[in-house]
Amino acid sequence: MSASDQDLFAPLVQQMVAGELADGKRREVFTHVKGCASCQSLYNRLVLAERMLHGGPKAAFTISAFEVEQVATLVLDGATSSAEKMVSLPQRIFAWFSPPRFAAAVGVVALMIAAPYLLRQPSQSEFQSRGGADVRASALRAFCLNASGVASLGPSGSCGIGDRLKLSISNSGKFSHLFLVGMQADHEPRWYAPVPPETASISVATTVGDTPVGGAVQLSVNHEPGTLRIFSIWSDSPVQSSEIETAMETLKRENRTVKESERLPLLRADLTQQSFVIEITP
């Protein structure tokens, strides 16, 4: 594949894996990937990363329902009869996701994902809880997804504007609700969970290991290069988006920078906050 093709199709392959392409464009990219070894390798790494991010190493060879739905839509377009569709679908899906195709990539992706990062219980020193009278064990972690794989973002980590951000949580503190939101220099909220039109904290289950939350966030949408602070607000009753907006307006009036704003000035005491910053690079 030429350098120009790589520049064109690499981001499209990422969008296809994330389910962000319309049907027509997805068919075009799918056709290209079938005949391009470089894009197949990229596709394999991204699919493996998504599987293992959600299910750990044991999920490497487990085809997700989302993958089957995407491929089924594409392969059935080329079938001309009902009988051909019945036969071609399982055969083509098996060929596309066959173990030999993925075997060489598993070891590489496993190293990039670093299973111990995903499966261990986060330490208290890694995640600082702030803002609640009753501080219970809970954690928020962030990962950067790009063509190279998945990278865990520690404090002051960085992620490119063309990359995707994935968030995961650990809720051994048994909170019932969680709000995830980001803030940049404009002090406008970047909604991660819930996302509009929903306005109240999402319900969360008790977990010990990392559990992914929501879909991958495409940083080129509603984000700019610069500092991003990500807040997690844990509570036993829902927090409303209007409370988040009011808190960020307060920070803006007080001329508090993103790096200075370790917590949101929410006017309630029944919650615990965590936050950390990452840098979004051009």
Buried (B, 14 or more C-beta within 10 A) or exposed (E): BEEEEBEEBBBBBBBBBBEBBEEEEBBBBBEBBEEBEBBBBBBBBBBBBBBBBBBBBEBBBEBBEEBBEBBBEBBEEEBEEEEEBEEBBEEBBEEBBEEEBBEEBBEBBBEBBBEEBBEEEBEEEEBEBEBBEEBBBBBBBBBBBBBBBBBBBEEEBEBBBBBBBBBBBBBBBBBBBBBBBBBBEEBEBBBBBBBEEEBEBBEBEEBEEBBBBBBBBBBBEEBBEBBBBBBBBBBBEBBEBEBBBBBBEBBBEEEBEBEEBBBBBBEEEEBBBBBBBBBBEE
